[in-house]
């Protein structure tokens, strides 16, 4: 089973990928451009077209969505960005999964 993990470069994402691998799953790490390590797919959840292209190519069986702005002081400093990533990005991801891999 192929599992897309958004926000994979974060603390939880790194541990989750190791856990998935230890249990026989193929973790597909994805992170915002410029934030991920080598081997991670760059995906900006705010970019619906780019997200659609990634989902069509990767065709995950499952998805664990961790991509978010979670540091509260930053969300207060950049409320528009926080809304775009946390709300619009989540909606974009759900729509892409629905449209291209509805069984995910």
Backbone as ProteinMPNN parsed JSONL, in Angstrom:
{"seq_chain_A": "XXXXXXXXXXXXXXXXXXXXXXXXXXXXXXXXXXXXXXXXXXXXXXXXXXXXXXXXXXXXXXXXXXXXXXXXXXXXXXXXXXXXXXXXXXXXXXXXXXXXXXXX", "coords_chain_A": {"N_chain_A": [[0.831, -1.174, 0.0], [0.566, 2.154, -0.903], [1.279, 5.145, 0.675], [0.654, 8.467, 0.821], [2.309, 11.063, 2.43], [1.847, 14.119, 3.558], [3.624, 17.067, 4.551], [5.884, 15.795, 5.399], [8.493, 16.33, 6.237], [8.429, 17.296, 8.765], [8.501, 16.859, 12.397], [6.659, 14.796, 13.277], [6.075, 13.638, 10.798], [8.512, 12.487, 9.945], [8.87, 10.397, 11.799], [6.547, 8.997, 11.308], [6.911, 8.09, 8.649], [9.006, 6.269, 9.025], [7.691, 4.422, 10.658], [5.64, 3.528, 8.945], [7.205, 2.248, 6.976], [8.389, 0.228, 8.518], [6.236, -1.378, 8.894], [5.616, -2.436, 6.477], [4.51, -0.734, 4.558], [4.57, 1.538, 1.777], [5.792, 4.561, 2.136], [5.143, 7.735, 0.831], [6.847, 10.486, 0.772], [6.029, 13.907, 1.035], [6.497, 17.394, 0.727], [6.443, 20.942, 1.299], [7.736, 23.153, -1.235], [11.221, 23.623, -1.031], [11.425, 22.883, 1.631], [11.709, 20.207, 2.134], [13.658, 17.15, 2.399], [16.206, 15.435, 0.486], [14.825, 13.308, -1.953], [12.23, 13.682, -1.259], [9.006, 14.485, -2.426], [8.248, 17.551, -3.862], [5.537, 19.435, -3.062], [3.116, 21.856, -3.138], [0.449, 22.506, -1.264], [-1.256, 24.582, -1.669], [-1.303, 25.053, -4.344], [-3.325, 24.098, -6.633], [-3.268, 23.009, -9.278], [-0.641, 21.975, -9.487], [-0.745, 20.178, -7.388], [-2.768, 18.466, -8.288], [-1.417, 17.341, -10.487], [0.655, 15.972, -9.172], [-0.802, 14.097, -7.643], [-2.055, 12.637, -9.669], [0.191, 11.481, -10.828], [1.453, 10.08, -8.668], [-0.532, 8.442, -7.509], [-1.601, 7.527, -4.871], [-2.595, 5.024, -2.433], [-3.463, 5.593, 0.036], [-3.606, 8.41, 2.315], [-1.969, 10.549, 4.542], [-2.38, 13.48, 6.026], [-0.353, 15.94, 6.997], [0.619, 18.41, 6.482], [0.834, 21.713, 7.412], [0.56, 24.993, 8.875], [1.523, 25.191, 12.0], [2.661, 26.452, 14.158], [1.732, 28.609, 16.461], [2.381, 31.445, 17.02], [3.423, 32.193, 14.504], [1.179, 31.858, 12.87], [-0.416, 33.923, 13.794], [1.099, 36.076, 12.989], [1.066, 35.755, 10.232], [-1.7, 35.47, 9.127], [-3.148, 35.158, 6.717], [-1.562, 33.443, 5.142], [-1.561, 31.225, 6.825], [-4.28, 30.513, 6.698], [-4.477, 29.928, 3.949], [-2.743, 27.689, 3.677], [-3.581, 25.867, 5.741], [-6.406, 25.663, 5.516], [-7.378, 26.141, 2.791], [-5.428, 24.644, 1.466], [-5.877, 22.078, 2.549], [-8.466, 21.615, 1.594], [-7.897, 21.637, -1.172], [-6.241, 19.366, -1.37], [-8.007, 17.308, -0.582], [-9.904, 17.532, -2.65], [-8.337, 16.909, -4.899], [-7.599, 14.257, -4.32], [-10.152, 13.089, -4.303], [-10.895, 13.508, -6.978], [-8.936, 12.151, -8.524], [-7.978, 9.8, -7.293], [-10.199, 8.258, -6.058], [-10.623, 6.096, -4.355], [-8.787, 6.332, -2.402]], "CA_chain_A": [[0.0, 0.0, 0.0], [1.315, 3.414, -1.041], [0.658, 6.153, 1.525], [1.182, 9.819, 0.684], [2.428, 11.764, 3.705], [2.163, 15.536, 3.371], [4.3, 17.582, 5.735], [6.739, 14.679, 5.808], [9.771, 16.762, 6.809], [8.226, 17.676, 10.163], [8.824, 15.891, 13.453], [5.756, 13.647, 13.215], [6.206, 13.014, 9.487], [9.712, 11.651, 9.897], [8.595, 9.189, 12.573], [5.486, 8.264, 10.619], [7.498, 7.394, 7.501], [9.742, 5.107, 9.551], [6.678, 3.48, 11.135], [5.015, 2.918, 7.769], [8.172, 1.336, 6.368], [8.567, -0.925, 9.407], [5.037, -2.209, 8.828], [5.422, -2.918, 5.123], [3.862, 0.245, 3.677], [5.451, 2.447, 1.047], [5.508, 5.966, 2.427], [5.506, 8.688, -0.217], [7.0, 11.744, 1.487], [5.798, 15.139, 0.29], [6.738, 18.577, 1.549], [6.395, 22.218, 0.581], [8.988, 23.458, -1.923], [12.301, 24.198, -0.234], [11.405, 22.426, 3.022], [11.942, 18.774, 2.252], [14.979, 16.561, 2.21], [16.367, 14.735, -0.781], [13.921, 12.186, -2.117], [10.851, 14.07, -0.962], [8.285, 15.138, -3.519], [7.837, 18.914, -3.543], [4.126, 19.671, -3.348], [2.528, 22.986, -2.418], [-0.982, 22.204, -1.196], [-2.008, 25.763, -2.117], [-1.264, 25.045, -5.813], [-4.221, 22.994, -7.021], [-2.806, 22.361, -10.509], [0.537, 21.185, -9.15], [-1.204, 19.089, -6.536], [-3.448, 17.518, -9.175], [-0.396, 16.634, -11.264], [1.347, 15.046, -8.273], [-1.71, 13.006, -7.286], [-2.21, 11.794, -10.865], [1.431, 10.725, -11.018], [1.775, 9.22, -7.53], [-1.651, 7.506, -7.332], [-1.509, 6.86, -3.572], [-3.719, 4.236, -1.931], [-3.874, 6.257, 1.264], [-2.968, 9.714, 2.526], [-1.965, 11.127, 5.887], [-2.152, 14.904, 5.757], [0.276, 16.628, 8.12], [1.086, 19.729, 6.057], [0.092, 22.805, 8.045], [1.276, 25.948, 9.717], [1.038, 24.827, 13.325], [3.29, 27.297, 15.173], [0.707, 29.633, 16.668], [2.836, 32.821, 16.779], [3.537, 32.451, 13.059], [-0.159, 32.0, 12.293], [-0.889, 35.266, 14.132], [1.873, 37.012, 12.163], [0.722, 35.531, 8.825], [-2.994, 34.777, 9.129], [-3.548, 34.803, 5.35], [-0.808, 32.249, 4.761], [-2.072, 30.119, 7.638], [-5.567, 30.109, 6.128], [-4.228, 29.304, 2.639], [-2.137, 26.37, 3.85], [-4.34, 24.975, 6.616], [-7.79, 25.456, 5.085], [-7.456, 25.984, 1.336], [-4.565, 23.518, 1.113], [-6.572, 20.836, 2.892], [-9.56, 21.46, 0.627], [-7.285, 21.262, -2.449], [-5.793, 17.979, -1.29], [-9.188, 16.44, -0.588], [-10.504, 17.558, -3.999], [-7.45, 16.167, -5.807], [-7.747, 12.838, -4.019], [-11.48, 12.701, -4.767], [-10.959, 13.538, -8.433], [-7.969, 11.293, -9.22], [-7.853, 8.504, -6.628], [-11.334, 8.288, -5.139], [-10.543, 5.014, -3.375], [-7.725, 6.641, -1.446]], "C_chain_A": [[0.877, 1.239, 0.0], [0.576, 4.513, -0.277], [1.374, 7.487, 1.339], [1.179, 10.477, 2.057], [2.813, 13.201, 3.4], [2.778, 16.055, 4.666], [5.3, 16.589, 6.288], [8.056, 15.091, 6.448], [9.639, 17.165, 8.276], [8.532, 16.543, 11.124], [7.963, 14.634, 13.349], [5.934, 12.898, 11.899], [7.392, 12.077, 9.399], [9.493, 10.334, 10.639], [7.529, 8.331, 11.891], [6.042, 7.481, 9.432], [8.259, 6.143, 7.944], [8.764, 4.027, 10.019], [6.0, 2.767, 9.961], [5.937, 1.874, 7.142], [8.339, 0.068, 7.206], [7.378, -1.887, 9.341], [4.654, -2.574, 7.392], [4.7, -1.987, 4.166], [4.917, 1.062, 2.946], [5.013, 3.871, 1.346], [6.0, 6.843, 1.291], [5.632, 10.052, 0.454], [6.81, 12.948, 0.567], [5.94, 16.323, 1.249], [6.663, 19.813, 0.674], [7.745, 22.482, -0.082], [9.993, 24.149, -0.999], [12.36, 23.717, 1.207], [11.802, 20.971, 3.193], [13.388, 18.378, 2.068], [15.025, 15.892, 0.841], [15.438, 13.519, -0.815], [12.476, 12.497, -1.778], [10.253, 14.78, -2.167], [7.884, 16.538, -3.067], [6.407, 19.133, -4.002], [3.656, 20.838, -2.488], [1.02, 22.778, -2.42], [-1.843, 23.394, -1.613], [-2.13, 25.814, -3.636], [-2.071, 23.866, -6.32], [-3.732, 22.281, -8.278], [-1.596, 21.469, -10.241], [0.191, 19.982, -8.29], [-1.913, 18.024, -7.366], [-2.438, 16.675, -9.953], [0.326, 15.602, -10.391], [0.465, 13.851, -7.923], [-1.921, 12.07, -8.473], [-0.988, 10.922, -11.073], [1.646, 9.692, -9.912], [0.728, 8.144, -7.261], [-1.591, 6.774, -5.985], [-2.772, 6.065, -3.249], [-4.299, 4.864, -0.67], [-3.138, 7.572, 1.405], [-3.079, 10.099, 3.994], [-1.489, 12.562, 5.72], [-1.642, 15.609, 7.006], [0.71, 18.041, 7.76], [0.209, 20.818, 6.673], [1.067, 23.81, 8.643], [0.714, 25.749, 11.12], [1.619, 25.694, 14.445], [2.434, 28.543, 15.352], [1.226, 31.059, 16.477], [2.972, 33.156, 15.286], [2.155, 32.62, 12.425], [-0.749, 33.37, 12.623], [-0.173, 36.321, 13.295], [1.464, 36.943, 10.701], [-0.621, 34.814, 8.714], [-3.461, 34.37, 7.73], [-2.856, 33.54, 4.878], [-1.304, 31.036, 5.535], [-3.4, 29.613, 7.077], [-5.361, 29.389, 4.797], [-3.696, 27.888, 2.793], [-3.083, 25.428, 4.598], [-5.749, 24.683, 6.119], [-7.863, 25.196, 3.582], [-6.602, 24.796, 0.893], [-5.214, 22.178, 1.406], [-7.716, 20.576, 1.918], [-9.022, 21.038, -0.74], [-6.868, 19.798, -2.453], [-6.975, 17.02, -1.346], [-9.83, 16.386, -1.972], [-9.654, 16.769, -4.985], [-7.576, 14.668, -5.583], [-9.093, 12.326, -4.523], [-11.514, 12.557, -6.294], [-10.086, 12.48, -9.112], [-7.738, 9.928, -8.574], [-8.974, 8.381, -5.599], [-11.336, 7.169, -4.105], [-9.517, 5.241, -2.295], [-8.314, 6.93, -0.081]], "O_chain_A": [[1.808, 1.359, 0.796], [-0.596, 4.783, -0.54], [2.555, 7.618, 1.661], [0.172, 10.453, 2.763], [3.953, 13.482, 3.03], [2.488, 15.544, 5.748], [5.539, 16.54, 7.495], [8.68, 14.284, 7.136], [10.649, 17.355, 8.955], [8.789, 15.411, 10.712], [8.492, 13.523, 13.335], [5.943, 11.667, 11.879], [7.286, 10.988, 8.836], [9.888, 9.274, 10.154], [7.604, 7.103, 11.898], [5.676, 6.323, 9.233], [8.163, 5.091, 7.312], [8.999, 2.841, 9.791], [5.814, 1.551, 9.989], [5.511, 0.765, 6.819], [8.422, -1.034, 6.664], [7.499, -3.062, 9.689], [3.52, -2.97, 7.123], [4.315, -2.403, 3.073], [6.026, 1.251, 3.446], [3.978, 4.326, 0.86], [7.138, 6.711, 0.841], [4.62, 10.714, 0.685], [7.359, 12.999, -0.534], [5.554, 16.253, 2.416], [6.804, 19.733, -0.546], [8.783, 22.083, 0.445], [9.673, 25.107, -0.296], [13.267, 24.109, 1.942], [12.189, 20.555, 4.284], [14.225, 19.172, 1.638], [14.019, 15.8, 0.139], [15.294, 12.802, 0.175], [11.594, 11.664, -1.986], [10.917, 15.571, -2.836], [7.257, 16.702, -2.019], [6.104, 19.028, -5.191], [3.781, 20.811, -1.264], [0.383, 22.865, -3.47], [-3.033, 23.231, -1.883], [-2.972, 26.541, -4.163], [-1.553, 22.754, -6.425], [-3.779, 21.053, -8.335], [-1.538, 20.336, -10.719], [0.764, 18.904, -8.446], [-1.691, 16.829, -7.175], [-2.581, 15.458, -10.064], [0.575, 14.482, -10.835], [0.939, 12.715, -7.909], [-1.962, 10.851, -8.305], [-1.108, 9.757, -11.451], [1.987, 8.545, -10.199], [1.072, 7.045, -6.828], [-1.537, 5.545, -5.952], [-3.864, 6.381, -3.721], [-5.475, 4.687, -0.355], [-2.161, 7.825, 0.701], [-4.142, 9.989, 4.604], [-0.351, 12.82, 5.327], [-2.394, 15.846, 7.951], [1.128, 18.798, 8.636], [-1.006, 20.837, 6.476], [2.237, 23.508, 8.88], [-0.435, 26.097, 11.391], [1.113, 25.666, 15.567], [2.416, 29.424, 14.492], [0.55, 31.841, 15.809], [2.669, 34.272, 14.866], [1.988, 33.448, 11.53], [-1.502, 33.925, 11.823], [-0.763, 37.339, 12.934], [1.507, 37.952, 9.998], [-0.676, 33.673, 8.255], [-4.108, 33.334, 7.58], [-3.486, 32.665, 4.282], [-1.451, 29.95, 4.974], [-3.613, 28.404, 6.994], [-5.99, 28.362, 4.541], [-4.158, 26.978, 2.104], [-3.352, 24.319, 4.136], [-6.239, 23.565, 6.284], [-8.352, 24.152, 3.153], [-7.02, 24.024, 0.03], [-5.115, 21.248, 0.606], [-7.912, 19.446, 1.471], [-9.613, 20.184, -1.401], [-7.112, 19.077, -3.42], [-6.943, 16.031, -2.078], [-10.252, 15.32, -2.419], [-10.189, 16.037, -5.817], [-7.651, 13.896, -6.539], [-9.165, 11.245, -5.108], [-12.088, 11.608, -6.827], [-10.457, 11.964, -10.167], [-7.337, 8.989, -9.261], [-8.716, 8.4, -4.396], [-11.995, 7.292, -3.073], [-9.389, 4.436, -1.372], [-7.575, 7.212, 0.862]]}, "name": "protein", "num_of_chains": 1, "seq": "XXXXXXXXXXXXXXXXXXXXXXXXXXXXXXXXXXXXXXXXXXXXXXXXXXXXXXXXXXXXXXXXXXXXXXXXXXXXXXXXXXXXXXXXXXXXXXXXXXXXXXXX"}
